[in-house]
Amino acid sequence: MSKKKKIMSIIGIVVLLGIFALALYINRDKLVVVADVTHTTEDVYLDYLFDEVSEVEGIAVDNVNFDGLTFNERINYAIDKVKASLIVAYASSKEMKMFAENYKDVTFITLGSLYEEELDNLVGVKYDMYNAGYLLGYLAGSSTVTNNLGIIGTDEKINEELVSGFSDGALTANNSVIITVDYMGKETYFNGYYQNKSEDLEDTELARRKANSMYDSGIDIIFDLANNSSEGIIKSAEENDKYVISDCMDKSDNIIACYERDITYGLNEIVKDYNNKNLKNNYTFNINDGVNITIFDKISKEVKEKIESLEKEM
C-alpha cells in the first residue's frame, strides 16, 4: 500500500471514529432538571441547581426553557419534547410516584423525599441536615459574646432538622446560651411539601425587621434559614455590625459560616449507579457526604479546630 493510501486510510478511520463518538454523544441518556413551580420560582436558585447538575459526570444535561409551564407540564415537556431519560425535581413525593408509574422508561429522582414503596424508576434523595446544624450551632455557641443566639426560619416543619441540630450544638458548646426562634410564615403542606407560598416568605423587609429586633435585644449571631428573604437578614447584620450564619449561596463579610447541600456530589453517586445498572430506591447524604459547611476567617483558630474534630467523628 502506498504512503498516500495509508494516510487516506488513517483519515477515514479517524472520521468514522469521530462519527461513532458523535452518535454516542447524541444518543446519551439525558438528565433534565425540573423545579416544582409551587416550591420555587427563583431564577437564581434554578440557575444554581442547573449549574450543580451540569457538573454530574456520565450523563448529558439539558437546560430547558420551562417559562410559563406548570410543574406537570414541565415534566411532560421534558419527556415528550426533550426525550429525557432522567428527571431531577423538587416536588411532592406523590406527584413523582404518579409520573414514575405512568412513564416506566424514565427515571425520576426526587430531591427531598424518600420512598417506602420500591419502584425501579423512582429514586428518593434526602440530605440529612442535623449534623450540619449541630456543627454550626456549636460554632455559634462557642463564638457568641452575649450568650444570645437567634434563628429566623422559613417554616417550623421545613427547618426542623437544622433548628434541632443548631440548638443541640449551641447548648453543648455553651449551656448558658439562650436561643430565640422566629419564622417568616406558615405554609400549606401536601404530602410533605409545601404547595402555597405565604407572601411573608419573600418579604425581605419583614426579614430585616425581624433580624433588627433580634440584634436590638442583644443577639449577636443569627442562623438564617429564611431562603427567599435572606437578603433582609444579611442587610440587618451589616447595618448592625453583627454576624449571621447562612446558606453558602449568600455572600457578605458578616457571614461567619455557611452550609450547603452538594447536589453535584449526590447526583454523581446516583448517576454512577444508574449507568452501572445498580440504582437504589433511596439515597441519604450527610455531613462530609453531600452536606458541607464552610467556616470563615472571623472564627477563632481554636473553634475551627474543634469543629473540624467534631466533624471527623460524625
Secondary structure, DSSP 8 states (H G I E B T S, - for coil): --HHHHHHHHHHHHHHHHHHHHHHHHTS-EEEEEE-TTT---HHHHHHHHHHHHT-SSSEEE----TT--HHHHHHHHHHTS--SEEEEE--HHHHHHHHHH-TTSEEEEETB--SS--TTEEEEEE--HHHHHHHHHHHHHH-SSSEEEEEES-TTTTHHHHHHHHHHHHHH-TT-EEEEEES---EEETTEEEE--GGGG-HHHHHHHHHHHHHTT--EEEEE-GGGHHHHHHHHHHHT-EEEEETT---TTEEEEEEE-HHHHHHHHHHHHHTT---SEEEEEETBEEEEEE-TTS-HHHHHHHHHHHHH-
